[in-house]
Amino acid sequence: MTPTQFDALAQLLRLRAGPQQAAARLVLVDGLAPADAARQAGVSLSALGNTLRACKRGLTLARLACGPRVEGAAQVTALRACTAP
């Protein structure tokens, strides 16, 4: 996941800024293992697990809302349609 995608997800899910969000970013953007990210951010592995589950659930719902997965140019068109105001 890119930093921009994570920022959008955090905004969509209304994740509070703080150590749990920072730990989730370390996992989803930087590729750290959850245990390492939790230790580095100073949160419990359990709390980070809850945040990561919320992120996964949010991603799943966003994909369902946007429709079926498409590839190439059709994917760009579908993403534009999904994000249009």
Rosetta blueprint (number, residue, H / E / L):
1 M L
2 T L
3 P H
4 T H
5 Q H
6 F H
7 D H
8 A H
9 L H
10 A H
11 Q H
12 L H
13 L H
14 R L
15 L L
16 R L
17 A L
18 G L
19 P H
20 Q H
21 Q H
22 A H
23 A H
24 A H
25 R H
26 L H
27 V H
28 L H
29 V L
30 D L
31 G L
32 L L
33 A L
34 P H
35 A H
36 D H
37 A H
38 A H
39 R H
40 Q H
41 A H
42 G L
43 V L
44 S L
45 L H
46 S H
47 A H
48 L H
49 G H
50 N H
51 T H
52 L H
53 R H
54 A H
55 C H
56 K H
57 R H
58 G H
59 L H
60 T H
61 L H
62 A H
63 R H
64 L H
65 A H
66 C H
67 G L
68 P L
69 R L
70 V L
71 E L
72 G H
73 A H
74 A H
75 Q H
76 V H
77 T H
78 A H
79 L H
80 R H
81 A H
82 C H
83 T H
84 A L
85 P L
